[in-house]
Amino acid sequence: MVKFTDEMKDALRVPGKGGSLIYMATSSIDGKPNIAAMRFVATHGDDKILISDMFLLKTKMNLKENPECSIAICHPLDAGRDWVFKGKAIDIEYGFPLDFDWYGANAKEILDKWGDWAALEPPKEVPPDIVFPKPAQRGVVVLHVEEIYSIEKGKTGERIQ
Amino acid sequence: MAIVLTERMKGWIELMGCHLCVATPGGVPWVTVSRFARVTNPDQVSFAMEKGEIGVIEDALLKNPWVAFGVSKQGGIRAAFQFKGKGKILRSGAEFDNVKKMATGVATDAVLVVDLTELYCTKPGAEAGQRLDIMPPAEVDAWEKARWTDIPGK
């Protein structure tokens, strides 16, 4: 059973709050991988990572057929944040039954708090030439983390939890 | 269409290294990093991998050659690309020796060579997921120059 450390919780926040840009990796059911960078990240409890569903395409398609997912810190990678979080994810979209449960995460609770993420944590730190236009959030991805391993230089692959 | 990585893409990949993702044939993704990457052909990237780095992905890669990767260490989504192709692992031969020699500071156990077949834009917004390898290389270059002009390392 995984329990995030305080350092992990600090890292798994939006970059504007001292957190990290992350990479989210998924796969089609027949093994075609996909990896995309994400800004809107947070933790929920001690073993769940939240990602906004604003611009997801392949990631979303993959999760519709295969919940296997990994999240790694993209930046700052070499600041002691050398982790990969591995588990099962679902995209809790508007329209899900409000009592839907994903390993203890409740859909209403997640959407009420994080369903308008751009208003909650606007991308003030993102430079004008790469900031996104008007966001249209469709849901929140919830990754239930079952394993954490290292990508620290010299220790890559070592299981942390 | 043939893929020809642009000067800017090459700059990002080689300056920052990459996060690499493979998957088992049943769809379990595994992520590793390579801190040394070189564009070894216009449509090919080679990674010097330490033992642990290749160890994370080797079992899956031997059964399923697909590799997806993006540029590491970005503070914002500025190198907004995802690269996909088929990978092979080398532990000897001229290609291995050439990359290992360049990768000072890396205890190279293996070289992962990825021949690219797909190129995507990952810029958040309307162009997220746009497939770029459907355009001729010159159009991809012009498309990128219209959006970004920074060349990492220059």
Interface residues (C-beta under 8 A of the other chain):
Chain A: P15 L21 Y23 A25 T26 S27 S28 I29 D30 G31 K32 P33 N34 I35 A36 A37 R39 M54 F55 L57 K58 N62 N66 E68 C69 S70 A72 C74 H75 P76 L77 D78 V84 E125 V126 P127 D129 I130 F132 P133 Y149 I151 K153 G154 K155 T156 G157 E158
Chain B: H19 L20 C21 V22 A23 T24 P25 G26 G27 V28 P29 W30 V31 T32 V33 R35 E50 G52 E53 G55 V56 N64 W66 V67 A68 F69 G70 S72 K73 Q74 G75 G76 I77 R78 A80 Q82 K84 T122 K123 P124 G125 A126 A128 G129 W148
